[in-house]
Amino acid sequence: MARYLITGGCGFIGLHLTAALLQAGHSATVLDDLSSGNPAKLPAAARLEEGCVTDAGTLARLAEGVDGVIHLAAIASIAAAEANPERAHAVNAGGAANAVAAATRSRIPLVLISSAAVYGDAGPGAVSEAYPCRPLSAYGADKLQGEQYALKAAENGLSATIVRPFNVYGPGQDASSPYAGVISRFIAAALSGDPLRVNGDGSQSRDFIYIDDLVRLLIAAISQPRPGAVIVNGCTGIATSVRELALKIRHLCGGDIRIEPGPGRSSGVAHSLGDPRRAAEQFGFRAEVALADGLQRTLAWQRGTDLQ
Ligand SMILES: NC(=O)c1ccc[n+]([C@@H]2O[C@H](COP(=O)([O-])OP(=O)(O)OC[C@H]3O[C@@H](n4cnc5c(N)ncnc54)[C@H](O)[C@@H]3O)[C@@H](O)[C@H]2O)c1
């Protein structure tokens, strides 16, 4: 049994991760400022510390009593970060710097959650971790800066795994947020009988990874720390166009759901597809949940009938 500190543990990924760590017999301390997270959903066995990752002292104190840190806390969408760039920079880059410093000081491993947004628009092929990073958003640039703090500290003894998740989806993702991901938005629209709005011609594609798969990767990473730093994609290696996604969701939901053109999107990334090989080599990780199954589980949850 190990003790872990999870920043952002009241958010979508953090709640699943915390529950899975507790389930596996570990103990979990969560640091969250509750700016978007929901403490009511945190398992009772987790200890919640309400605070901000921009507070280096709090992070350092909490890291003293644990065996590893998983740093998830962020202003977690490109659009949300654009709405308040100064705050987003302080949280996304500054919070990562503080998590790196806390783990380094306590000599414990760190799993730092970055993002596929660091790649920018890499074209339709699968991007490996060696692909040059040219983020198109301030969010992606801040995530890349966070990675650089970890890489630098790893030269001086920190064990750091940097995970770059692609598009994570699943039960618990907030469809009512203005920053909701495309899957939860489409399912919410379909369940309300509204049209599914597909931006552009719908050929833009994404690598959708189911939440349970990503959580398995994060747990593998924190429980098998490597000397120095390793960067891995959190992805499936399978691209799905947004139009294909809309058709799948219409099929699953049944009924007479219209698919309509939407207003377009500003992030500029036409294709986002990860190469999953390094995560397989390093941690024996492979995504297991097929999109059709993951969509079914997400739909069941959004319908209010969680089948999990
Ligand atoms: N969901 C995805 O598809 C995806 C893809 C790539 C990367 N990520 C990254 O994964 C991480 C988690 O994303 P998520 O989808 O669970 O987002 P989320 O918004 O659901 O969760 C983020 C959590 O961090 C907390 N938080 C925000 N600012 C904080 C601060 N200053 N101090 C302490 N806590 C703070 C929020 O209250 C929330 O509980 C983020 O780093 C995000 O950038 C997510």
The ligand as an SDF file (V2000), in Angstrom:
LIG
                    3D

 44 48  0  0  0  0  0  0  0  0999 V2000
   -9.9950   15.6370  -20.1200 N   0  0  0  0  0  0  0  0  0  0  0  0
   -9.1700   15.5660  -21.1570 C   0  0  0  0  0  0  0  0  0  0  0  0
   -9.5480   15.1780  -22.2800 O   0  0  0  0  0  0  0  0  0  0  0  0
   -7.7170   15.9480  -20.9980 C   0  0  0  0  0  0  0  0  0  0  0  0
   -6.8640   15.8230  -22.1110 C   0  0  0  0  0  0  0  0  0  0  0  0
   -5.5280   16.1830  -21.9520 C   0  0  0  0  0  0  0  0  0  0  0  0
   -5.0420   16.6190  -20.7330 C   0  0  0  0  0  0  0  0  0  0  0  0
   -5.9080   16.7340  -19.6820 N   0  0  0  0  0  0  0  0  0  0  0  0
   -5.3580   17.2130  -18.4130 C   0  0  0  0  0  0  0  0  0  0  0  0
   -5.7650   16.3280  -17.3710 O   0  0  0  0  0  0  0  0  0  0  0  0
   -5.9050   17.0730  -16.1550 C   0  0  0  0  0  0  0  0  0  0  0  0
   -7.2750   16.8390  -15.5400 C   0  0  0  0  0  0  0  0  0  0  0  0
   -8.2620   17.2020  -16.4950 O   0  0  0  0  0  0  0  0  0  0  0  0
   -9.8090   16.9870  -16.2090 P   0  0  0  0  0  0  0  0  0  0  0  0
  -10.4310   16.6920  -17.5190 O   0  0  0  0  0  0  0  0  0  0  0  0
  -10.0130   16.0550  -15.0590 O   0  0  0  0  0  0  0  0  0  0  0  0
  -10.2100   18.4630  -15.7960 O   0  0  0  0  0  0  0  0  0  0  0  0
  -11.2110   18.9920  -14.6460 P   0  0  0  0  0  0  0  0  0  0  0  0
  -11.4450   20.4270  -14.8960 O   0  0  0  0  0  0  0  0  0  0  0  0
  -12.3910   18.0830  -14.5440 O   0  0  0  0  0  0  0  0  0  0  0  0
  -10.3360   18.8070  -13.3410 O   0  0  0  0  0  0  0  0  0  0  0  0
   -9.3570   19.7220  -12.9470 C   0  0  0  0  0  0  0  0  0  0  0  0
   -9.3720   19.7620  -11.4180 C   0  0  0  0  0  0  0  0  0  0  0  0
   -8.3340   20.6460  -11.0070 O   0  0  0  0  0  0  0  0  0  0  0  0
   -8.8670   21.5270  -10.0190 C   0  0  0  0  0  0  0  0  0  0  0  0
   -8.1010   22.7570  -10.0760 N   0  0  0  0  0  0  0  0  0  0  0  0
   -8.1140   23.7100  -11.0600 C   0  0  0  0  0  0  0  0  0  0  0  0
   -7.2830   24.7020  -10.7490 N   0  0  0  0  0  0  0  0  0  0  0  0
   -6.7200   24.3860   -9.5440 C   0  0  0  0  0  0  0  0  0  0  0  0
   -5.7880   25.0240   -8.7060 C   0  0  0  0  0  0  0  0  0  0  0  0
   -5.2710   26.2180   -9.0210 N   0  0  0  0  0  0  0  0  0  0  0  0
   -5.4130   24.4090   -7.5360 N   0  0  0  0  0  0  0  0  0  0  0  0
   -5.9420   23.2180   -7.1970 C   0  0  0  0  0  0  0  0  0  0  0  0
   -6.8550   22.5670   -7.9630 N   0  0  0  0  0  0  0  0  0  0  0  0
   -7.2350   23.1450   -9.1220 C   0  0  0  0  0  0  0  0  0  0  0  0
  -10.3200   21.7170  -10.4000 C   0  0  0  0  0  0  0  0  0  0  0  0
  -11.1430   22.1670   -9.3140 O   0  0  0  0  0  0  0  0  0  0  0  0
  -10.6760   20.2970  -10.8460 C   0  0  0  0  0  0  0  0  0  0  0  0
  -11.0780   19.5070   -9.7430 O   0  0  0  0  0  0  0  0  0  0  0  0
   -5.6160   18.5160  -16.5080 C   0  0  0  0  0  0  0  0  0  0  0  0
   -4.2630   18.7810  -16.2360 O   0  0  0  0  0  0  0  0  0  0  0  0
   -5.8660   18.5700  -18.0020 C   0  0  0  0  0  0  0  0  0  0  0  0
   -5.1500   19.6280  -18.6000 O   0  0  0  0  0  0  0  0  0  0  0  0
   -7.2220   16.4170  -19.7710 C   0  0  0  0  0  0  0  0  0  0  0  0
  1  2  1  0
  2  3  2  0
  2  4  1  0
  4  5  1  0
  4 44  2  0
  5  6  2  0
  6  7  1  0
  7  8  2  0
  8  9  1  0
  8 44  1  0
  9 10  1  0
  9 42  1  0
 10 11  1  0
 11 12  1  0
 11 40  1  0
 12 13  1  0
 13 14  1  0
 14 15  2  0
 14 16  1  0
 14 17  1  0
 17 18  1  0
 18 19  2  0
 18 20  1  0
 18 21  1  0
 21 22  1  0
 22 23  1  0
 23 24  1  0
 23 38  1  0
 24 25  1  0
 25 26  1  0
 25 36  1  0
 26 27  1  0
 26 35  1  0
 27 28  2  0
 28 29  1  0
 29 30  1  0
 29 35  2  0
 30 31  1  0
 30 32  2  0
 32 33  1  0
 33 34  2  0
 34 35  1  0
 36 37  1  0
 36 38  1  0
 38 39  1  0
 40 41  1  0
 40 42  1  0
 42 43  1  0
M  CHG  2   8   1  16  -1
M  END
$$$$
